[in-house]
Amino acid sequence: MDVVGTALSGLSASSAGLAVQANNVANQLSSGYKAQSVDLVAEASGGVRVSGVSQDSTPAGPGTSNVDLTTETVQGMGFDVMYQANLKVLNTADELLKTTLDMKA
C-alpha cells in the first residue's frame, strides 16, 4: 500500500472510532446500553482497517448504561490525534508531489 492509501485507511479508522465514541456518549443515559469500541487490525501491506465493533461486557447499574465518560473522552482524544496525524501525512505527500512536479517542469 502506498503512503496515501495508508493515511486514508487511518483517516477511515479514526472516523469510525469517533463515530462509535460519539454514539456511546449520546447513549450514556440509555438504560441497559452497552458501550462499544472499534476493533482495529493492522494490514500486512500497511495501514489499518476496522475489523468490527465490540461491546463492553462490564456490568452496568440498574437503569443505567456502562458508558464511562472519562474513558470516552480519552478515546475521543486518541482518535482525534490519529485523524490529525494521518491528515498531516496526506498533506506532506501532497507537498512532496507538488515539489516533484515543479522540479520536472
Summary of the structure (lengths in Angstrom):
residues: 105
radius of gyration: 18.1
end to end distance: 27.6
largest distance: 68.7
contacts: 277
relative contact order: 0.21
helix: 57%
strand: 14%
